[in-house]
Amino acid sequence: MSDGSTSEKPSLAEKVAYGLGDTACNLVWALGFNFALYFYTDVFRIPAAAAGAILLAARAVDGGFDLVIGWLADRTVSRWGKFRPYLLFGSIPLGLAFVLAFTTPPGEAPLRIAYACITHCLLMLMYSVVNIPYGALSAAMSDDPDARLGLNASRMLGGQVGAVIIGSSFLPLVSRLGGGDAAAGATRAVIVYAIAAVVLLLTTFLLVRERVSPPGGGVAPARWSSFASGNPHWLLLLGTGVGSIALLVLRGSTAVYYLRHLLLWGDERISWWFLIAGLATIAGALLTARVVGSLGRRWAMVASLAAMGLTAAPLFWVPAERVTFVLLLHALAMVANGVHCTLYWTLLADTVDFSEWSCGARPTGVMFSAGTCAQKLGVGIGAAIAGAALSISGYVADAPPSPRATACILLLMSLVPAAGYTLLAAGFSRYSLDDRRCRLMREELAARRCRG
């Protein structure tokens, strides 16, 4: 690792290996993102409100732990670098926690609720151990903005491969591996995913390199509040991350209910919904550089949020038989999501540069851990809202939804996220760390490092 700027860029093999790390992480993330609420209500057999509360509680508990992992990663010194050791030593514990979280124990509902809460919290803690250092790697592999954009596009591509695998295979695997027992089928399917995740994380560990080391020792916990107040760009990005992922989870968690009960789709057809989502998000990731070239980073982010809102609203009025139009709106929303997610991690690296430029500290692990924490909090909020809304509307597993529950599902898929995305787009238009400012900032940082 060097002590400053480096002109050496990650190779194609490193970019692919970095993307495979998010394939592994997304096998865990996408399953929880799209199917955890459904798994807990219709397989695990606990009330929707309790399931939503568990998902929110797990993310809340994990939030402080995220910052601890980021702080520890910033202070890690090893022959493998600061962030790569967490992939090496955290991959197998993550795989084991993944299997436990999707194993249904015998017993009554109170026991199952307690088990679900404990194992889901454990899964999120182990996910943090791996995913936060993994995310920070992009800022340590290169300080070149174009190289970072490429790394995060690779991350999005790899992550969506994981999402496609989960979305297109989970429900069919549950049926085929369970032999009529959905609980057993879910556990067996997750064992397959867990083994794949461990192998992919170890591959990333072996093939990537860290090139940029931070100056000093980062920011001490006692200074975190003052440090955060001096980086408004970071705070705005974190707030946007919470809101956008909450809305995405709200729709993703509701989608299975929407497709099964309103559009009357079976498991095989539902898998196509998630396959389209993954492929469209990949397309969005590939288009990100072009969109940024046309609009700049800030307005590309605003446009992606606005587009997700505009494509959600019409679902409220589209008849169920207009399947092609429903799928078109879904695909366009996921293309916009691909642009948004790629930019989120790229802009987060920009705020790390701003921290070094403005106060001389580069706490990469802490700042990326806060970005991950924001997303996890958003996941919990989105799932909790969906679970509470379904419970209030009177949704009952294995029963046709009442008119009230049907209306609730439709609102959660359309007008509610549309309003939320519109507000986020308006708020992010105030983000002021634009392309020109980032370029000047990096030039000054490079000059400082040369003098140092």
N, C-alpha and C positions, 0 to 999 in steps of 0.2 A: 504493500500500500504506500502511496505517496503522501507527502505532507501538504499538498496543495492541488492546484489545477493540473489536469492531465489531458494531453491531446489524444491519448490512446482511447479508442472507442470500443465498446463491447462487440465481439464478433457475432456473426450470424448464429453460430452454435450456442453462444451465451444467451442471445436473445430468445432462442427457442427454449433453452433450458430454463430461463427465467419464467417464460410463459407456462411451462409445465408445472412450475411451483403453484401457480394459481389454478391450474387444472385440478391439482390435488386439493387445494383449499376450497375450491368451489364444489367439489364432491360433497364436502361437509356443509358448506354455506348454502348451496342451492337446495339441498334436501331440507334443511331447516327453514329456508326462506319460503319455499313453495308448498311443502308437504307437512311440516311439523304440526300446524294447527289441525289439519285434516287427520293426521296420524293419531293425535291425542283424542280427538272427538270420536272418530269412526272406527279406529282400530284399538287404541288404548282404552277407550270407553270412559273418558272423564268429561265433565261438563265444559262447554265451550268457554264460559267465563273463567273457569279455573285454568284451562289450557292457555288462554291469552295472558292471564296473570302470571303463570309460570314462565312463559316466554319473556315477558317484561321484566320479571324479577331476576331471571338469569342474566339478562343484559345489564341491569342496574348493578348487580353485584360485581359483574365482570368489568364494569367501567373503571373503577379505581385500580383494579388489577392490571388493566391495559397500560395505564400510566407507569405503574411499577415496572412492568416488563420493558417498556420503552426506556425508562431511566436506567435499568440494569444493562440493557443492551448498549446504551451509550457509554457505559463504563466497562464493558467487557473487553478484555485484552486476551487474545489467543493466537495460536499459529494459523487459525482459519479466518481471522478477522473479528469484527464486532458482531455481525449479524448471522453469518452462516452457521456457527455452532448450534444455534437454536433449531435449525432445520435438522441437524444431525441427531441431536439428543431428544428433540421433542416429537419427532414423527411417530414413533411407535406408541408412546403414551396417548397421543391424539387418536390414533387408530383404535386403541382399546376403549377410550372414552366414547368414541363414535358408536361402537357396537353396543355398549352398555345403554346409551341414551335411547336406542331404538329397539331395546329388548323389553317385552311386556312381562312383568312378574305376575305370579298368581296372587289372589287376594282381593279384598273389597276396594271400593273406590278411594277411601282415605289413604290406604296403603299405596295404591298406584299413584295418587297425586303426590305423596311424599317422595316416592321413588323417582317420579318424573322430574320433580323440582331438583333433587340432589344430582341426578345424572345429567340433566341438561345444564346445570350450573358447572359441573365438572367438565362437560364437553366444551363449553364456552371458555373456561379457564385454559384448557389445553390448546384450544384454537388460538387464543391470544399468544401463548408461548411460541407458537410457530408463525402465525400470520403477521404479527407486528414487526418482528425482525425481517421477515420476508418482504413486507412492503417497503421498509426502510432501505433495503438493498438497492433499489433503483437510484436513490440519491447517493449511494456509496459506490456504485459501479461506474458512474460518469458524472461530470459536472457540465456536460454539453447539453443545452436545452433540446436540440434536435434528437440527440441520442436518448435522452430521457423520454421524449415523446414516443420514440420507437420502442423503448423498453416497456412503457405503459400500454402501448398498442399491443405489443406481444403479450403482456399480462392480460389484457382484455380478451384477446383471441384465445389464449390458453384457458382463462377462466370460463369463457362461454362454451368451450369444448366440454368442460366439466358440467356446466349447466345443461347442455344438450344431452349429455349422457344421462344425467339424473332425470331430466324432464321426459325423455323419450323411453326410459327403461324402468323407472322405479315401479310404477303401478303394474306394468306387465310382469316384471320379475316377482313382485309380491304374489301375484296370482299363480305364476308357474312354479315358483320355489316353495310356496306355501301349501299347495295341494288342497286348497279350500280353507286353510288356516292363515288368515291375513297377518296375524301377529308373528307366527313362525316365518312366514314369507318375508316380512319386513326385516326381521333380524338377519336372515340368510342373505338378503340383498345387500344390506349394509356391511356385512362381513366382506363381500366381494369388493365393494367400494373402498372399505378401509384398507385392504391389502394394496389396492391400486394407489391410494393416496400416499401410503408409506413409501412405496417404490418411487413414485414421482418426486416426492420431496427429497429423497436421498439423491436422485439424479440431479436435481437443481443444486444441491449442496456440492456435488462433485464437479460440476461444470462451470459455475459462475465465479467471478473474482470481484473483490472489493478494491477500488483504486483511490477513492477520495476519503481521507481521514479528517475528522473535524478538528478545528483548533480548540485548545483548552479541554476542560472536562465537562462541558455541557452546562446545564442550568440546575442548581440545587433545588430540591423541592420547596424550600422556604421562599425561593424567588419566583416560583411559577406564576403566581397571580400578577406580580409586577411585570414579568416577562410577557405574559399573555396580553396585558393591557397595552403594551407597546407594539403589538403586532395585530392590528385590526383586520388585516387581510386574512390572516389565519382564522380569527374568530368568526368572520363572516362565512368563510369556507366551511368551517365546522358546523355552523348553524344550518347552512344549506345542505350539508351532508345528512344531518339528522332528519330534516324535513323531507328531502327527496327520497331517502331510503324508506322512511315511514310510509310514504305514499305508494312506493313501489311494492312494499310488503303488503300493504292494505289490499292492493289489487291482486298481487300474486297469491296471497292466502285465500282471497275470495274467489279466485278463478276456478278452482276445482268445484266449488258449490255452484257457481254460475254456469259452468259448462255441463255439469251433471244434472242440475235441477231445472235450469231455465232453457238451455239449448238441447237437453236430453241426450248428451253424448255419453258413450261408453268409455272404458279405460283406454282402449287402443286409440280412439279418436282424440281423447284428451291429451295423449302423449304428443300428438301432432301440434297442439297448441304450444307446448313447451319447446318442441323442436324448432318451430318457426321463431319463437322468442330468441332462442340461442343463435340461430343463423342470422336473424336480423340484427342482433346486438353485435355480432362479429362484423357484419357489413358496416354498422355504425362506427366501430373501432377503426376499420380500414379507411373510412371516409374522414376521420377526425382531422388528419393533417391538412386535407383539402379544405375542410370547413374553417379550420383555424387560419389557413392562408388567405381565405376570402374575408373573414369577419374579425380575426384576432381572437385571442383566448377568451377575454371577458364576454364579448358578444356572442361567441360560439356557445359558451355556457348558457347565457340567457336564452338564446334561440332553442337550444336543446330542451330546456325546462318548459318553455312556452309550447314547443311542439308536443311534448308529452301531455300537457293539459288539453291542447286542441284536439288530440286524437282520442282522449278519454271521454269528453263530453257527449259526442254523438251516440255512444253506446246506450244512453238512456232512452233514446227514441228509436233505435234501429230494431226492427222486428227480428225475432229469433230465426226466422227462415232465411234472412239475408246473410247467410253464412260467409259468403265471399267478401262482403263488405266488412263484416265483423273481423275477419282475418286480416284484411287489408289495413284497417285501423290499428289492429294489434301489431302488425309487422312495422308500420311506420313509427309507432310509439317506441318499439324496441330498437329501431335504428337510432332514434333520438337518444334513447337510453345508452346506447353504445358510445355515442359522442360524449354524453355527459359523464359517464363513468371513467372513460379514458382521460378526460380533462381534469376530473376531480383529483386524481393522484398526481398528474403533471403539475397542476397549480399548487398542490400541497408541497411539492419539491421547490417551487418558486418561493413559497413563504419561508422555507428553511433557509434559502439564500438571503431573503430579506432579513431574517434574524441575525445571520452572520454579518451582514452589511451594516445593520443598524446598531447592534449591541455587542458584536464580536463573539457571540456564542452560536454554536451550530448543534443544538440538541436534536439530531435527526430522529433518534429512536422515540423520544418523548413526543415530538410533533407528529410523527406518523402514527404513534400509538393513540394519540388524541383523535386523529382522523379515523382510525379503526373503531375507537370507542364511540365516536359520533354515529358511525354506521350501525354499530350494534345497538345503541340506544334507539336509533330509528327503527331497527327491526323489531325491538321489543314494543315500542309505542304502536307501530303499525299492527302487529299481531294482537296486542292487547285491545286496541280499538275494534279490530275485526271480531275478536272473540266476544267482547262485551256487547257489540251491536247484534251479533247473531243470537246471543243469549237473551237479550232484551226483546228481540223480535220473535222469540219462541221457537227457534230452530231446534229440531230433534233429529238425531242420527237415525238413518234407515227409515225415515218417514217423509212423505212428500211435504215440501215446505208450505206453510200457510201463506195467504196473500200478503200478510205483514212481513213474513220472512223473505218472501220473493222480492218485495219492494226494497227491503233492506239490502239484499245481495246486489240488486241492480244499482242502487245509489252508491254502494262501496266500489263498484266497478266503473262508475262514470262521473257523476257530478261532484262527488266529494273529492276525488283526486284531481279533477279538472280545476276546481277552485284552489286547491292547495298548490298545484304547480304554477298557476298564474301568479299567486302571491310570492312564491319563491323567485320566479323570473324577475318580477318587479324589484324585489329586494336585492338580488345579485347585480342588478344594473349599477349599483353603487360601488362595486368592487373596483379599486383604482390601481391595482398592480398590473398595468397593461404591458404589452409586448415591448414598447420602447423603453419603459422604465426598467423592465427586467434585463434588457440588453445592456443598458448603461450600468446597472448594478453589478452584473456579472463581469463586465470589463474592469470595474474598479476592484472587485474581489480578486480577480486574476492578478492585477497589478500589486495589490497588497501581499498576496501569497509569494509573488516573485521577490518582493522586497524583504519578506520574512524568511 
